[in-house]
């Protein structure tokens, strides 16, 4: 199946079946902003975890995350996509947290903020379907994302020293989690002791670094098992496990089921139907 290129950017109604989608489910190597504009009987999943669908909520996803919608009634929404190469232009320290794949927190702008975001989304749509100048689109998207950072969810994150270190840490985790599992590796690269790093993490997230690394491994394993076509052996080696059996024990301990059971559940369970969504 043809997929979207890694350089793609644009804004589309959630009703549009984009290249690479499978029954309302997609996994792109792009950043995504999912804006749900109405309450509806819709099941939403991000990386195989359910998240509520409520009017005016926005979710920000990183490359490789799985997003799926199953609609039982019409709901209005929009999907904004942009490539890794545009990330540095539109996302700064005050909005970086939103695209952390370990967070997946709904953003709920105020009514006043929604009006501004509506205007910006309209301008992005006009540019995308008109002249389609990438620099103009990126500039509008940057203002859109900056306005998201002004929401209560953006303001509750302190962007002082600890937050800067956390942003750096999560970037390191996303880069090295398949091969590096020791707290000392990550702590040394942000100028902290392993003990101090875990103290900051516990305060900010309620999790230790080990728990975060395990969560990241399980997240990627679920994506590969449920959305890819690799063998379990290939997945295990790709995630840094020396043996498939060790990977299977790890996966079962973290999820309560074996990789085979998880894949069987994905294939035998109800599939997401094509969305009846419109913007």
Secondary structure, DSSP 8 states (H G I E B T S, - for coil): -----TT--EEEETTS--TT-BTTEEE-SSEEEEEE-S--SEEEEETTEEE---TTEEEEE-TT-EEEEEESS--BEEEEEE-HHHHHHH--TTTGGGG-TTT---EE--HHHHHHHHHHHHHHHHHHHTT--HHHHHHHHHHHHHHHTTSHHHHTS--SHHHHHHHHHHHHHHHHTTT---HHHHHHHTT--HHHHHHHHHHHHS--HHHHHHHHHHHHHHHHHHH----HHHHHHHTT-S-HHHHHHHHHHHHSS-HHHHHHHHHHS--------B-
